[in-house]
């Protein structure tokens, strides 16, 4: 394990995934929850959710139906058994030469099964040679080529440290992260690290021990807490740091200072490579992470030694120190017959996290009388069930409560006795909102389903810092105005179900300006359709946009104390006539997403005055009468720019946007001309590293894809920075689906995956047959590819498609026990105009009443 299979697969996924109509990156792990794996895949493929409460077979059928006739790219990471492959592969239609599947595993027999027993389609990842090891190490520590600028003594010690890592990328990155994190490190420290390795390295365990012992005590505690989560679980930064704060890891420090300290600890764990980033926004902030399974095994071992966290899965019946359990993590996954060991003394448990079937959940929450943290992830298979949590009203010490569930949750009618509650997040249907929720004086973070209606008195919740899924369409104007009383609010997440007439919603939007003026500490305001906030996949649920008049969402001038950093207003909710003038005075705004009726030069000038702007997404509904020329008059910190309009109406002049790295533009095919890409002025954007062009193509359009691709490739090829280029053909611009949130998704796999070591100690990545190669895919530069001569020692990391149907594995708790519904295995041909391609860069070394 740790040889880099997941990293290589993820690199290929990000490089080539955009050329396919559907893509997904999912992880299996050692004890996979098949329902969870398929649910993640279904969500990433943006497939319609099957009716009712789907089981594994229903999910397979939904995925297969959605993929029929489409080109898809799937990565299945960290497979441990062939039975998982046999189940998942049933979801993939056969006979489509445009689709690709990559699997990674550390078990040779699994690799053979995934490749259809064609060993030539298997590539074994090799350890790094000396040169590649040094290059990876020095670039991580000094961001330079091997040895550049280093003294002879530093080189000598570095080479010895690298040698003891034995070519294992995970070990090299981890030890380099330790050295890079210590800005004041001296040569004596380097020698101490060198001498800390035994003469013969025992692999990652030595490296992890060294890093763990070097961590400050507070950071070490935060690292141990990660053993509360299942293998492969993606931890959101915002949720994780609130857990740490609720645990009291930072002493008696109070207020926003505590949260900032916790955020710094999270960032430090990322920089030290103890956790792996999953989602990163366009300004470089890591928003979620996961833990490599080797690191997680190490953490769990240390946690067990120190009685820090007790982990229970469905296979464990005997536990040690059951009378001293303080933090309990129950990880049952998709098993329906597991039970919690009766030997655990529940009265001493302070933190409880549960993942599993609702009938296996703790039968009486009251038994955990001293709980501070309760984190529940519940699933059920019948709609007529209700998850009863009325008993939590007696957990007087509770500070943190999160509930994720696919059935109705019943909370106590009143929860005022939970006087210490700081966080309440519910991702489920609520039977009713507690009537006295507005009286919780210590409540800091509140996020309820968008269909839930808060009782009268929202303005009394002055302690709130986060308010999620507040649906503007379900409240009267008077109640919306009460938001202005939330004097400590920092993050306001608004939704809109469009159940009210447009004129009423427009009136509410006009009142938002005076509300924002009163919120001195507000940092983020977002507005999305309620269907998005509720994870509904039905496109018909997306509302029709309302046009915001020039005086909508307005204010004379923002107060100096206003420090807004992110504004994201979905184009499916509102389209502005013009950019609000006061936006130009938001000196701290870094992220902006907005839709404009018709972009004008004055709008551009307002945007140019936003000196801190780093990520900008602009939707322009109608084509401007004249071309918009972007001049060297602003946007000096912009690193990401997305612009969609029916016509390519933008042009960039020399010197504009000097720090722009990622450009995403879109227009309709009927507006394209042979010189379109030349007139855009790509060459003037000197810092470009990535270019994505979306071309909207109607069903009746006769669009020559090859000509357009050639024209774009020629322009990008001549760019001095040789950026990566991606051209994608989509539905007509401004009639498509909502794009991903600017601030939340740069990586798309949903769950970052882990590498693993097989029984024979080898690592494998597999592909299958019946596919032709698309433009060559290569592993990252620090991975050495052996000659493609033999089955297990050759090739490049490869693609796969499902092999011919193999015999079904014996039924297990996670595999289907009934036959699959028959379906066609031959996908009908699809017009190429709706496909997408990548050209590699030039080679270089029920509604509720309104209240």
N, C-alpha and C positions, 0 to 999 in steps of 0.2 A: 504494500500500500504506500501511497504517497509518491508514486512515480510520475503522476501527472495525467492520468487518463481523463479525469473530469475536466481539467483545465484545457486539454487539447480538444475534447468534444465540445466544450463551451465556446472555444475560439471558432471552431468550424460553424457552430450554430449561429453565432452572431455575424459571422462573415457571409454566410450563404443563406441564412434563414429567410431573408427578405425577398428572395426570388420565388418563394412558394406562396401559394394562397393561404395555407394553414401551416402552423408550426407549433411545437410544444416541446418543452424540456422537463422531464419528470424523473424522479428518483425512486428507487424501490427499497433499498436498505435490506438488512438481514431478516427482519420480521415484518414484511410489508403488509400494510393495510390495503388490500386490493381495491376496496371501495374508494379509499382516499386517493390512491394512485390514479384511478380512472376519472375521479371527480376533478382532480387537478388537470388532467389532460383535456377533459371536456371543456373546462373553463378557458384554458389557454387557446384551444382551437376555436373558441367563440361559437360553440355548437349550442343549439337549443336544448334546454334542460328537459329531460323526459318527464311526462306527467306523473303525479303521485310521488311515491317514495321509491325510487328506482334501486334495484339490487345490482349486483355485478353484471348480470346478463343484460339488464335494461341499459346500463351505461355503455356496455360494449355495442349494443345495437344502435344507440344514439350516436356514438362516435362513428361507427361504420357508415351509417346513413348520411351523416354530415360530410364525410370525406369522399363519398361517391362522386366521381367526375372531377375531383380537385387534385391539384398537385400539393403534396404535403411533405413536411420535413419533421421527423420525430426523433428525439434523443431519449433513450431509456438508459439512465445512469445507475451504476452500482447494482447490477443484478447478481443475486447469489444462488438462485436455483432456476433450473430450466422450466419448472412448472409455472413460474411467474411469466416467463416469455410465452409459453404455450397459451396462457389465458389472455394476456394483453394483445398478442399478435392477431387474435381473432377479430379485433376491431379494425384491422387495416385492410381495405379493399385490395384486391389483387389485379394485376394486369396493367397497371398504369406505369408507363416507363418514366414518368416525370417525377415520381416521388422517391424519397430517400429516408432511410432509418439508420441511425447509429445506436449501437448498444455498447456499454462498457461493463466489464466484469473482471474478477480476479480468479475465476474458476474455469479451467480449461474445458470441462464438459459443458458448461453453460455457453461458452463461446462457440463450441461446435454446434449446439442446438440452435443458437441464434443465427448461425451462418448456414443453416441447412446442411450441416456436416460437410461443408466445403472449406477445408482448412486454408485454402488460398485467399479466402475472404476475411481472414483473421490477421490482425496486426498486433504483435506483442510490443508493448512500450518498453524501450530500453532505458537503463540508467544513463545519466549524462556522463560524457567523457570529461576529461580534465579541463579542456578549454571551455566547453559549455558550462561546466560547473562554476568556473571562475567568472565567466561573463555574467551569469545569473546572480552570483554573490555580490560582485562589485557594483552592478547596476542597482541592486537593491539597497546597498549601503551608501554608495557615493553617487549614484545615478550617472556613472561614467563607465567607459570601457575598462576591461580588466587591467588593473594596475596603474591607470592613468592618474598622475598626481600623488601617488602614494610613495612614502619613503621605503627604502629597501627593508627596513625592519618590519614595517607594516605588511609589506608583501610577503615576507617570510612567514610571519605568524598567520596571515590570512590563508596562505596556501596550505598550511598544516591543518587549520580548522576545516577548510574545504575538503581536504583529503579524508578527514575523519567522517565527513558526511556521506562518503562513499557513493557520490553521484545521485543521491536521493533528493529530488527537487523540493519536497516538503520540508526536509531537514535543512536544506540550504536556505530556503526562504525564511524559515522560522528563526534560525540563528542569525541570519542577516537582519531580520526585523528587530531582534534584541539589540544588536550593535547600532542600528540606525536610530533606535529610539533613545539612546543615551547620547545626547549632544556633547556632554562633557567627558566622554569616555577617554581614557588615556591608554598608552601602550601596556601598562601594567595590567589593566583590565582585560585587554586582548589576550595577554599571556595567561591570565587566570582562566579565561574561557577555554583557551587551547589546552591547558593542563587539566581542565575539568573532565575532558573526554578520557576514557580508558584507552590503553594502547590499541585495543581492538574494539571498535564501536559496536554497540548492541542495537543500533538502529535509532528509531525515533524516540524511544523511551529515554535514552540518555539526553537527547536534545531537549525534550520536553521537561525533564527534571531540572536541567540547567536553567531553562527559561523560567520555570515556575518558581524556583528558589530565588531568582533575581527580581521577581515582581514585588512592588511595595505591598504591605499587608492589605490595604483596602482594595487594591486591584486584584489581589489573589482571591479575596472573598467574593468579589463580583464574578471572577472566572469560575469558581466552584459552583456558583449558583446556576450556571448553564447546564449542570447535570439534572436540573428539574425538567428539561425538555427532551422529547423523544429524538432519536437519531434522525437526522435529515430535516428536522423542523425549522422553518424559517421564522426567525425572531425579529419582529419589528423594533426598531430602535426606540420609538416613543413608548411602546409598551414595556420593553425590558427595563429602561431606566426608571419608569414609575414603579416597577416591581422592586428594584433595588432601594428606591427611596422609601417605599412602604415597609421594607424589611428593616429599615433603620441603619443601613450600612454606613451612613455618613454622620453619625453622632447626633448632636443636638442642633446642627445647622438647620435653619428653617427658611421657608420662602423660596423664591426662584433660584437662589444661590445653590440650594441642594440639587435642583434639577440640572443646573449647568455643570456642577461637579460630576454628576452621574453621566451626562452626555460626554464629558471629557474622558471619563473612564472607558466608555464604549469606544470612542475614537481611538484611544490608546490600545485597546485589545485588537482593533482592526489593524493598526499600524504595526503592532508586534506580530501579526499573522497568526494570532491565537484563534481568531474567528475569521471567516471568509465572507466578504461582501457579496450580497445578492442583488439588491436594488440600489442603484445610485442615481441621484438626480442630475440634471444637466449643469449644475454648478459644482459637482464633485462631492456632494455630501452623501455618505452611506446611510441608507434608510432602513436596511434590514440585513441580516446576516445568518449564517448557519455555521455549524462546527463540523470539521472533518472527523470522521468516525474514529480515527486513531487518537485525535486530541480528546474527543468525548470519552473514549474508553479510559484514557489517562485521568481525566477530570473525575470521572465516576469512581475510579480507584482511590484517588486522594480524598474525595468526598466521603467515601465509605470509611476510610481510615480515621477521619476526623469527625465522623457521625454528623456530617453537615447536611446531607440529603439522603433520604431512603427512597430507592426506586423499586417499584413493583410492576412486573408485567404478568401476562396471563400464564406464564410457565412457572412462576415462582410460588412456592408454598411454604418455604422455610426462610425466615429472615433472622438476622442477628440484631441484638439490642432493640427489640420491639417495644421495650418499656421506656426507651429514650428517644423516640422518633420526634423530631422537631419540624422537619420539612419532609412532606410526603408527596411523591410524584407517582401517580397510578397511570400506567400506559397500557391499556387493553386493546387499543386500535379497533379492528373490525371484528373481534371475537365477541360472541353473544353469550358465552357460558362461563366467563371468568368471575372470580369473586375475590374480595379483599381479605387477606389473612386476618383471622379473628384474633390473633395474638397481639396485634398492634394496639397499644394503649392510646386510644384516640384523644383522650383528654389532654394530652401533652403536645399534640400537633399544633403548630403555629401557622404553617403554610400548607395548603393542599391544592394540588393541580391534578386534574383528571381528564383523560382522553379515552372515550369509549362509548359503548352502548348504554342507553339511559337506564335499562333495567339492571345493569351491573354497577351503577353508580352507588355511592354510599347511601345506605337505606335511611339513615337519620343524620342529617347535618347537625342536629342538636348534640350529638355525641362529641362533636369537635368544638367544645365550648370556648376554647381559648384561641380560635382562629383569628389571625390578622389578615391573611390573604387567601382568597378562594377563587380559583381559576378553573372554569368548567368548559370542556369541549365535548358536547353531547350529541349523539346521533340516534335516530329512531327509524324504524321501518314501517310505521303505521301513523296515519294522520289523526286518528281518533285518540291519540295519547296526549297527555299534558304533563309537563315536568313541574312538579310541585316544589317550590322553594319558599313556602310560607314560613318555614321554620327558621330561616336566616334572620328573622326579626329579633331573635334572642341571642344572636352572636354579637354581644355588646361591644367587643373589641375589634370588630371587623373594620379594616381600613381600605381594602382593595377587593372589588368584586367584578369579575368579567364572566359573561355567559355567552357561549356560542352554541346554537342549537337549531335543529331543523323542525322542531315542533313548538307548540305554544308553551310559554313559560309563565307560571303564575307566581308573582311576587306578593309579599304581604300587602294588605290594604294600606297599612301605614308602616313606615320604616324610620320614623323620627327617633326611635330608640338607638339607631345606629349612629350615635353622635360622633364617632371617630371616622366615619366613612369619607374617604378622599376621592376614590375612583369608582364609578359605576358605568360599565360598558355592557350593553346587551345587543347581541347580533342574533335576534330571534323575534318571533311574534310574541308580543306581550298581551296577556289577558287583560291587564289594566295597569296604568301607571300609578304608583302609590300616591295617595292624595296629599301627603305631607312632604313630598320630596323637595319642595321649594323651601322647606324649613331646615334642611341639613346645613348647618353653619360651616362645616369644614369641607364640604364637597368641592373639589378642585376640577375634576374631569368628569363630564357627563356625556355619554353618547348612547342614544336610544334609537330604535328603528324610526324611519322617517314618517311612518303612519301613526306613530304614537303622539299623543297630544299632552303637553304638560299642563298641569292645573293652573288656575289663576295665581298670580304672584311671582312670575318669572323674575321681575325686577328685584325681588328679595334675595336672589341667589348671588349676592355680591362676591362671594368667595370664588366663583367659577373662573377658571383659566381656559378651559376647553369646553365648547358646546358643539356637539355633533348631530347632524341630520335634523336640524330645525327646519321644518317644511313651511315655507312662506305661504303656500296655498291653503294650509289648514288652519290658519290663524286669522283673526280680524286685524285690521290695521292698528287698532289700539293695542292689541297684545304684541304685535311685532315691534311697536315703538318701545315696549318695555325692555327690549334688548339694550337700549341705551343706558339702562341702570346697572348693567353688569360691569362695574367700574374696573375690575381686575381681569377682564377677558382678554386673552391673547390669541386664541385660535377659534374662529367662528366658521362652522361648516354648515352652509345653507343648502336646502334642497327645494325642488319645485315640482309638484305633481300636475300642475296645470288643470286642476279641477274647477278653478274659478275663472270667470270671464277675464279676457286679456286686459281690459281697462282697469280692473281691480288690481291685478298683479303689477301693472305698470305704475299704478298709484303707490303700491307698496315699495317698488323699486325707487321711486322718487323720494321715499322717506328714509332710504338706507343712508344717504349722505349725512343727514343730521344725526343718525344713530352712530355712525362711524366717528364723527367729530367728538362724541362723548367718551369713546373708548380709548383712553390715553395709552393703554398698554397693548392694543391690538397689533398683532404681527402678521396674521394670516386671515384672509377671507376667501372662501370658495363657494361656488354655486353650481350644482349639478342637478340633473333630473333625478327625481326620487327613485326611478327604476334603476339608475346606476348605483345610488347609495344602498339600495336594497338587494343588489346583485341580481336583478332580473335580466334575463337574456332576451326577452321578447322585444324586438325592435319596435313593435307597435306601441310599446309602453313609453317610448321616448316622446316627450311633448313637442308641440310646435312652438317655435321661438316667438317671443313678442318683441316688437320693435320699441326700443327705448328712445324717447324723444330727447332733444338736446338738453332739456332741463332735468332729465332723469339721472338718478344717482349723482347729484351735484352738490357742491358746496362752494361758498365764495372763495375760500382759501383754506387748505388744511392747516390745523394748528401746528406749531413748531414741535410740540411734544409727540405728534403722531409719527410712529416709526414702522409703518407697514412695510413688510418685506416680501409678501407674496399676495397677489390677487389673481384668482383664476375663475372666470365667469364663462360657463359652458355656452357655446353657440346654440345648443338645443334649448336653452332657457331664454336667452336674451341677445339681441343684436342692437348695438348702439348706432345712432346716426353718426356720431363723431366720438373720438376719444375724449372723455371728460377732461376739461382744461386743468383741473386741480391735480390730475395725475402727474403733470409735469413738475409739480413741486414736491413729489414724494422722493426725497433724496436717498432714502434707504431701501427703496423697492428693488428687489433683485430678480423676481420672477413675475411675469405678466402674461396672462392668456385672455384674449378678448376678441369678439367678433364685431366688425364694423360694417355698416350698411354700404358706404362708399368711401373708400380711403381718399383723403385729400392731402395736399402738401402741409396744411396746418396741423393735421393729425401727426404727420411725420415729425414736424418741429416740436410738438408736445412730447413725443416719445424720445426725441434726441436730448431733451432737458433732464431726462431721468438718468443721472450720472452713475448710479450703482447698478443699473439694469444688466443682468448677466444672461437671462433666458427670456426670449420673447416669442410668443405664438400669436399670429395674426390671421384671422379669417376675414376675407373681404367678400361680401355677398354679391355686389355688382361691380362690373368692370369700370374702372375710372376712365374719364374722357381722355386723359393724357397719361403718358408713361410716368411712373413715379421713379425719380432718380435719387438714389441714396448717395449723398455727398459726404465729404469729410467734415461733418459738423456735429458729431455725437457718436453714441454707441461705442465708446472707447473700451468698455468692459464687457461687451456682449460676446459670449462664447457659443450660444446656441440661438438659431433663428429659424422659425418655421413660418411660412407664408403660403396660404392657399387662396386662390382666386380663379375665376373662370378663365382668365387670360393671363399670360406671362407679362404683367405690367410693371415689374420691377427691373431696375438697372443699377448696377453698382459702379461707382466711380473709383478712381485710384485713391488709395489711402483710407477708404471707408472700413469701419468695423475691423480694426487691426488685430483684435484677439479672437475673432470668430473662428471656431473650429468645426462646428457642425451646422450645415445648411440643409434645410428641408423645404422644398418648394413644390407646388402643385398647380396644375392648370389643365384645361380640357383639350382634347386632341384636335378639335376643330379650330383652335386658336394657334396651333403650332405651325411654324414656318421653318424652312430649311436653315435660316440664320437665327432662329430663336435663341439657341444656347450661346451663340457668339455675342448677341446683343445684351445678354444678361450681365456679362462682365465678371465671370468666375475668376479670371486671372487677376482681378484687382483685390480679391480677398486672399491676401498672402498667407494667412494662417490656417487655411482650410485643411482639415484632415478627413472629413467625411461629407459626401454630397448625396442627398436622396432626392430624386425627382419623381413625383407622382403624376401620371398622365391619366386624366379622366376620359374614359372611352365609352360611348354609348353603344347600344346593341346594333344600331344601323350604321355606325361609323365604319368607313373604309380607310383604316389607318395603317400606314406602313410602319410596322414596328422596327424592322431592321434599319430603315433609313434614320429614324429618330435615335436609335441606339448608337449607330455609327457616328452621328453628329455629336451626341453628348460625349461619347468616348473620345472623340478627337479633341474636344475642348478641354476635357479633364486631363487627357494625356499630356497636353501642352502646359498644364498648370505647373508652376515651378515647384510646388510642394507635393505633386503626384498624389492627391487625395484618393481615398477609396470612393468608388462610385456605385450607386444603386439606383436602378430605374424600375419603377413599379407601375403597373397598369391597373387602375381601379375604376369604380363607377364614376359617373360625372361628378366633378368637384362641387361640393356643397350639397350633394344629395346622399353622401355616404354616411358611414357610421361615425360616432364620436371617437376621436383619437385618444390615445392614452394620456393620462394626466402629466402635464409637463414636469411637475415636481416629484413624481413618484416612480416613474418607470424608465430606466434606461436599459436594465437587463430584463428579459422577458420570460425566463424559464420558470418563474414562480417559486420553485423550490431549488435552491442550489444543491448540488449533489456531492457525494463523497466518493473517494476512491476506496479500494479494498484490496486485501491480499488473499490469494487463493490458498487452497490446501497444499499446493505444490510450491507456494511462495512466489508465483509468477503473476504478471498482470496482463490482461487482455482487453482489447477493444475489438468489436466484431462488426461485420457487415454481412449481408445476405445476397442472394443471387437475383437473376432476372432483371437487372438494371444496367443501363449504360452509364458511363461516367459523364458528369457535367464538367465544366472547366475545372482543372486540377485543384484539389483541396490539399493544403499542406498543414502540417502541425506547426505550432509556434516555433520560432527560430531556435529556442534553446532545447528543443527536443530532437534527438538524433535519430534519423530514419535509417534503418539497415537496408541492404540491398533486397529487392523483392524477388527472392529466389526460392525460399521454402515457406511452408505454411505458417509456422509459429514464430518465425524470426524475420518476417519480411513485410514489405508493403508500406503504404501510408495509412494513417488512421482513416478508416473506410466507412462507406455507407452500407446500409442494409435495407432489405425489404423482407416481408414475411416469407419464410420458406413454405414449401408445399405443406398442406395441413398435416400435422403430426398427430399421433394418437393422443387423446386427451389424458392428462394426468389424473390419478385417482382423486376423488373429491376430498377437499380439505375445508378448513374453516374459512379459507379465503379464495376458494376456487369454485366454479359453478358445478352444480350437481344435476342440472337438467339440460337437455339439448338446446343448442342455440337455434334461434329462428333462422330459416334459410334466407339467403339473400344473394343477389347476383354478385359474382366476383369479377365481372368484366365491366370496367368503368367506361361510359360513353365518352367519345372524344369531345374535347372542349376547345373552343376557339382560342388561339394563342393571344388574342388581343387582351384577354383578362389575366394573363400570366404576369410574371415579374422576373427580372433577371438581375444578376450582379456581374459587373465587369471588374476584374481585379485591377489594382493599381499597377503602374509601370513597375517592373521588378526593381528592387533596390537591395546593396549588399544585403280585506273589506273596508271601504272608506268610513271615517268617523266624522261626526258633526263638527262644524267650525265653532271655535270658542271665541 
